[in-house]
């Protein structure tokens, strides 16, 4: 049965590499980390049928994520406005994930197995971001993203804590923000990488640990760090100079969801020390699922779909990119968000909610 990974998260045996990526210093660094890996030349990191885009791979997804790495060059460098998790979404330094959460939206765009692609042109990405930060100047008014700094999400399409096992890309960007008094980096993670504790970010990087009740996570958060480990890490990361927020995401409306979340929030309240609570804030995001992903998940993890796919509770939602997803029905969702806010007020009163939807 799928579950939390105990074996090494990554044992790279094949690196699918664009020629341009192999010519760059970061590309050579990545290859040097895995000297035994076979180098497989590819024309494009987007088009590798044997690792993504083929639903027949469903039984091999975990193996593909463990053993395959893609090395490419990011062609389009665009920083987009956001306004929820961050003021801006930065260009990704990686795409894909070594983990395999059953509800993840990222695979829908690139192919469901979706191992990590590392972008080797990190210097171009860093220079682009540095120019963007300079153009913003000082943040004139506080908003829900941050009262003072412009916040840049640097991990929209990957998990930066896991990406840091593969290259220095994430650290290089965090070093940029460390020296940027008007901006800070931000990324969500389900993986506790304690190597990051040595980075000394001076409060300019916000880590958002994603949490959900442990029993639910055992079914849906595949190959991730246990929820208790994520909670326990918060104090250490705050002590190491990170800003640490929480993602209560996704909130899945199981028959016992209110009781389960009350227990989780109480655990967080009992675990965090005063300094962690003083700077704490959270996002609350109700589950959005996808019909095509549901059909594919039935081929490898049908037990998760018993929680995620609830037609009697859900309605269609067309996303900004035109994808047809499903979410909880409007009135049900509004009621659940209100109930969740009450749970936080009762069981984790130190936690400010930045947004909930």
Secondary structure, DSSP 4 states (H G I P E B T S, - for coil): ------S-S----EEEE-HHHHTSHHHHHHHHHTTTSEEEE-S-TT--TTTSS-GGGGGGHHHHHHHEEEEE-------EE-SSS-SEEPPPSEES-SS--TT-STHHHH-SS---EEES-HHHHHHHHHHHHHHH-S--S--SS-SSSEEEES-TTS-HHHHTTT-SHHHHHHHHHHT-TTEEEEEEESS--GGGGGS--TT-EEEEEEE--HHHHHHHSTTSPPHHHHHHHHHHHHHTT-EEEEEEEEE---TTHHHHHHHHHHHHHHH--HHHHHT-EEEEEE-EEEHHHHHHHTTT-HHHHHHH--TTTEEEEE-TTS-EEEEE-HHHHHHHHHHHHHHHHHH-TTPEEEEE-
